[in-house]
Amino acid sequence: MELKPLDDRVVVERIEEEESRSGRIIIPDTAKEKPRLGKVVAVGTDEDLQEKVKVGDKILYGKYVGDEVELKGKEYLIVQRADILAIVVD
């Protein structure tokens, strides 16, 4: 089974940040914010969106956006075009 988003939606796999340290204090995972950086896994059927966002792109998305979906033990986020803030270029 795979996810094929419709219209202006994008399926994103979150990119987890490394463990945070502040001096000798380790910040636990439960105190961290969810990452807002992700890798595009699938792009919807909107042709304009397909020209701008490609599978494999790293994107930055809004703080409280999208719908969480779990598939084959992995968590994904489905976001709309308006929720994508930027494409990250290394």
PyMOL CGO cylinders between C-alpha atoms (Angstrom):
from pymol import cmd
from pymol.cgo import CYLINDER

trace = [
    CYLINDER, 0.00, 0.00, 0.00, 1.22, 3.53, -0.78, 0.3, 1, 1, 1, 1, 1, 1,
    CYLINDER, 1.22, 3.53, -0.78, -0.11, 7.05, -0.41, 0.3, 1, 1, 1, 1, 1, 1,
    CYLINDER, -0.11, 7.05, -0.41, -1.07, 9.03, -3.51, 0.3, 1, 1, 1, 1, 1, 1,
    CYLINDER, -1.07, 9.03, -3.51, -2.20, 12.52, -2.50, 0.3, 1, 1, 1, 1, 1, 1,
    CYLINDER, -2.20, 12.52, -2.50, -4.89, 14.33, -4.47, 0.3, 1, 1, 1, 1, 1, 1,
    CYLINDER, -4.89, 14.33, -4.47, -5.08, 17.90, -5.75, 0.3, 1, 1, 1, 1, 1, 1,
    CYLINDER, -5.08, 17.90, -5.75, -2.74, 20.30, -3.92, 0.3, 1, 1, 1, 1, 1, 1,
    CYLINDER, -2.74, 20.30, -3.92, -1.59, 17.95, -1.17, 0.3, 1, 1, 1, 1, 1, 1,
    CYLINDER, -1.59, 17.95, -1.17, 1.89, 16.65, -0.41, 0.3, 1, 1, 1, 1, 1, 1,
    CYLINDER, 1.89, 16.65, -0.41, 2.93, 13.63, 1.68, 0.3, 1, 1, 1, 1, 1, 1,
    CYLINDER, 2.93, 13.63, 1.68, 5.88, 14.47, 3.94, 0.3, 1, 1, 1, 1, 1, 1,
    CYLINDER, 5.88, 14.47, 3.94, 8.16, 12.33, 6.09, 0.3, 1, 1, 1, 1, 1, 1,
    CYLINDER, 8.16, 12.33, 6.09, 9.36, 14.33, 9.07, 0.3, 1, 1, 1, 1, 1, 1,
    CYLINDER, 9.36, 14.33, 9.07, 13.09, 14.84, 9.46, 0.3, 1, 1, 1, 1, 1, 1,
    CYLINDER, 13.09, 14.84, 9.46, 13.91, 14.36, 13.12, 0.3, 1, 1, 1, 1, 1, 1,
    CYLINDER, 13.91, 14.36, 13.12, 16.43, 16.68, 14.70, 0.3, 1, 1, 1, 1, 1, 1,
    CYLINDER, 16.43, 16.68, 14.70, 19.33, 15.33, 16.69, 0.3, 1, 1, 1, 1, 1, 1,
    CYLINDER, 19.33, 15.33, 16.69, 19.20, 15.20, 20.49, 0.3, 1, 1, 1, 1, 1, 1,
    CYLINDER, 19.20, 15.20, 20.49, 19.40, 18.69, 21.98, 0.3, 1, 1, 1, 1, 1, 1,
    CYLINDER, 19.40, 18.69, 21.98, 21.87, 19.54, 24.70, 0.3, 1, 1, 1, 1, 1, 1,
    CYLINDER, 21.87, 19.54, 24.70, 22.23, 22.67, 26.71, 0.3, 1, 1, 1, 1, 1, 1,
    CYLINDER, 22.23, 22.67, 26.71, 25.53, 22.43, 28.57, 0.3, 1, 1, 1, 1, 1, 1,
    CYLINDER, 25.53, 22.43, 28.57, 25.14, 19.25, 30.61, 0.3, 1, 1, 1, 1, 1, 1,
    CYLINDER, 25.14, 19.25, 30.61, 21.37, 19.24, 30.40, 0.3, 1, 1, 1, 1, 1, 1,
    CYLINDER, 21.37, 19.24, 30.40, 19.77, 16.89, 27.90, 0.3, 1, 1, 1, 1, 1, 1,
    CYLINDER, 19.77, 16.89, 27.90, 16.36, 18.01, 26.69, 0.3, 1, 1, 1, 1, 1, 1,
    CYLINDER, 16.36, 18.01, 26.69, 14.03, 14.97, 26.54, 0.3, 1, 1, 1, 1, 1, 1,
    CYLINDER, 14.03, 14.97, 26.54, 12.06, 14.15, 23.41, 0.3, 1, 1, 1, 1, 1, 1,
    CYLINDER, 12.06, 14.15, 23.41, 8.78, 14.89, 25.19, 0.3, 1, 1, 1, 1, 1, 1,
    CYLINDER, 8.78, 14.89, 25.19, 9.82, 18.51, 25.76, 0.3, 1, 1, 1, 1, 1, 1,
    CYLINDER, 9.82, 18.51, 25.76, 10.79, 19.14, 22.15, 0.3, 1, 1, 1, 1, 1, 1,
    CYLINDER, 10.79, 19.14, 22.15, 8.55, 20.63, 19.50, 0.3, 1, 1, 1, 1, 1, 1,
    CYLINDER, 8.55, 20.63, 19.50, 7.66, 18.42, 16.57, 0.3, 1, 1, 1, 1, 1, 1,
    CYLINDER, 7.66, 18.42, 16.57, 9.97, 19.03, 13.62, 0.3, 1, 1, 1, 1, 1, 1,
    CYLINDER, 9.97, 19.03, 13.62, 8.80, 21.42, 10.94, 0.3, 1, 1, 1, 1, 1, 1,
    CYLINDER, 8.80, 21.42, 10.94, 11.24, 20.13, 8.36, 0.3, 1, 1, 1, 1, 1, 1,
    CYLINDER, 11.24, 20.13, 8.36, 10.38, 17.19, 6.15, 0.3, 1, 1, 1, 1, 1, 1,
    CYLINDER, 10.38, 17.19, 6.15, 11.20, 15.25, 3.00, 0.3, 1, 1, 1, 1, 1, 1,
    CYLINDER, 11.20, 15.25, 3.00, 8.57, 15.07, 0.26, 0.3, 1, 1, 1, 1, 1, 1,
    CYLINDER, 8.57, 15.07, 0.26, 7.48, 11.47, -0.36, 0.3, 1, 1, 1, 1, 1, 1,
    CYLINDER, 7.48, 11.47, -0.36, 4.64, 12.10, -2.83, 0.3, 1, 1, 1, 1, 1, 1,
    CYLINDER, 4.64, 12.10, -2.83, 3.10, 15.09, -4.63, 0.3, 1, 1, 1, 1, 1, 1,
    CYLINDER, 3.10, 15.09, -4.63, -0.58, 15.50, -5.50, 0.3, 1, 1, 1, 1, 1, 1,
    CYLINDER, -0.58, 15.50, -5.50, -2.17, 15.73, -8.94, 0.3, 1, 1, 1, 1, 1, 1,
    CYLINDER, -2.17, 15.73, -8.94, -2.08, 19.54, -9.26, 0.3, 1, 1, 1, 1, 1, 1,
    CYLINDER, -2.08, 19.54, -9.26, 0.18, 20.27, -12.26, 0.3, 1, 1, 1, 1, 1, 1,
    CYLINDER, 0.18, 20.27, -12.26, 1.38, 23.65, -10.97, 0.3, 1, 1, 1, 1, 1, 1,
    CYLINDER, 1.38, 23.65, -10.97, 2.36, 22.07, -7.65, 0.3, 1, 1, 1, 1, 1, 1,
    CYLINDER, 2.36, 22.07, -7.65, 4.21, 19.23, -9.42, 0.3, 1, 1, 1, 1, 1, 1,
    CYLINDER, 4.21, 19.23, -9.42, 6.37, 21.83, -11.21, 0.3, 1, 1, 1, 1, 1, 1,
    CYLINDER, 6.37, 21.83, -11.21, 7.35, 23.51, -7.93, 0.3, 1, 1, 1, 1, 1, 1,
    CYLINDER, 7.35, 23.51, -7.93, 7.67, 20.62, -5.47, 0.3, 1, 1, 1, 1, 1, 1,
    CYLINDER, 7.67, 20.62, -5.47, 9.39, 17.33, -6.34, 0.3, 1, 1, 1, 1, 1, 1,
    CYLINDER, 9.39, 17.33, -6.34, 9.71, 14.02, -4.52, 0.3, 1, 1, 1, 1, 1, 1,
    CYLINDER, 9.71, 14.02, -4.52, 12.88, 14.15, -2.41, 0.3, 1, 1, 1, 1, 1, 1,
    CYLINDER, 12.88, 14.15, -2.41, 12.73, 17.92, -1.79, 0.3, 1, 1, 1, 1, 1, 1,
    CYLINDER, 12.73, 17.92, -1.79, 13.21, 19.13, 1.77, 0.3, 1, 1, 1, 1, 1, 1,
    CYLINDER, 13.21, 19.13, 1.77, 10.47, 21.52, 2.83, 0.3, 1, 1, 1, 1, 1, 1,
    CYLINDER, 10.47, 21.52, 2.83, 9.65, 23.71, 5.78, 0.3, 1, 1, 1, 1, 1, 1,
    CYLINDER, 9.65, 23.71, 5.78, 5.98, 23.66, 6.74, 0.3, 1, 1, 1, 1, 1, 1,
    CYLINDER, 5.98, 23.66, 6.74, 3.75, 25.48, 9.22, 0.3, 1, 1, 1, 1, 1, 1,
    CYLINDER, 3.75, 25.48, 9.22, 3.63, 24.68, 12.93, 0.3, 1, 1, 1, 1, 1, 1,
    CYLINDER, 3.63, 24.68, 12.93, 0.09, 23.30, 13.35, 0.3, 1, 1, 1, 1, 1, 1,
    CYLINDER, 0.09, 23.30, 13.35, -0.71, 21.95, 9.90, 0.3, 1, 1, 1, 1, 1, 1,
    CYLINDER, -0.71, 21.95, 9.90, -1.51, 18.72, 8.14, 0.3, 1, 1, 1, 1, 1, 1,
    CYLINDER, -1.51, 18.72, 8.14, -2.98, 15.37, 8.99, 0.3, 1, 1, 1, 1, 1, 1,
    CYLINDER, -2.98, 15.37, 8.99, -0.84, 12.65, 10.54, 0.3, 1, 1, 1, 1, 1, 1,
    CYLINDER, -0.84, 12.65, 10.54, -1.01, 9.20, 8.95, 0.3, 1, 1, 1, 1, 1, 1,
    CYLINDER, -1.01, 9.20, 8.95, 0.79, 5.99, 9.92, 0.3, 1, 1, 1, 1, 1, 1,
    CYLINDER, 0.79, 5.99, 9.92, 1.60, 3.46, 7.22, 0.3, 1, 1, 1, 1, 1, 1,
    CYLINDER, 1.60, 3.46, 7.22, 3.82, 0.38, 7.58, 0.3, 1, 1, 1, 1, 1, 1,
    CYLINDER, 3.82, 0.38, 7.58, 5.15, 1.61, 10.92, 0.3, 1, 1, 1, 1, 1, 1,
    CYLINDER, 5.15, 1.61, 10.92, 6.19, 5.03, 9.59, 0.3, 1, 1, 1, 1, 1, 1,
    CYLINDER, 6.19, 5.03, 9.59, 4.48, 8.32, 10.35, 0.3, 1, 1, 1, 1, 1, 1,
    CYLINDER, 4.48, 8.32, 10.35, 3.71, 10.73, 7.53, 0.3, 1, 1, 1, 1, 1, 1,
    CYLINDER, 3.71, 10.73, 7.53, 2.13, 14.14, 7.37, 0.3, 1, 1, 1, 1, 1, 1,
    CYLINDER, 2.13, 14.14, 7.37, -0.22, 15.20, 4.58, 0.3, 1, 1, 1, 1, 1, 1,
    CYLINDER, -0.22, 15.20, 4.58, -0.06, 18.96, 4.04, 0.3, 1, 1, 1, 1, 1, 1,
    CYLINDER, -0.06, 18.96, 4.04, -1.66, 21.31, 1.54, 0.3, 1, 1, 1, 1, 1, 1,
    CYLINDER, -1.66, 21.31, 1.54, 0.24, 23.64, -0.76, 0.3, 1, 1, 1, 1, 1, 1,
    CYLINDER, 0.24, 23.64, -0.76, -0.66, 26.67, 1.38, 0.3, 1, 1, 1, 1, 1, 1,
    CYLINDER, -0.66, 26.67, 1.38, 0.98, 25.01, 4.42, 0.3, 1, 1, 1, 1, 1, 1,
    CYLINDER, 0.98, 25.01, 4.42, 4.38, 24.73, 2.70, 0.3, 1, 1, 1, 1, 1, 1,
    CYLINDER, 4.38, 24.73, 2.70, 6.47, 27.72, 3.73, 0.3, 1, 1, 1, 1, 1, 1,
    CYLINDER, 6.47, 27.72, 3.73, 9.67, 27.05, 1.78, 0.3, 1, 1, 1, 1, 1, 1,
    CYLINDER, 9.67, 27.05, 1.78, 11.79, 24.53, -0.06, 0.3, 1, 1, 1, 1, 1, 1,
    CYLINDER, 11.79, 24.53, -0.06, 15.11, 24.04, 1.72, 0.3, 1, 1, 1, 1, 1, 1,
    CYLINDER, 15.11, 24.04, 1.72, 18.15, 24.25, -0.57, 0.3, 1, 1, 1, 1, 1, 1,
    CYLINDER, 18.15, 24.25, -0.57, 21.41, 22.82, 0.82, 0.3, 1, 1, 1, 1, 1, 1,
]
cmd.load_cgo(trace, "trace")
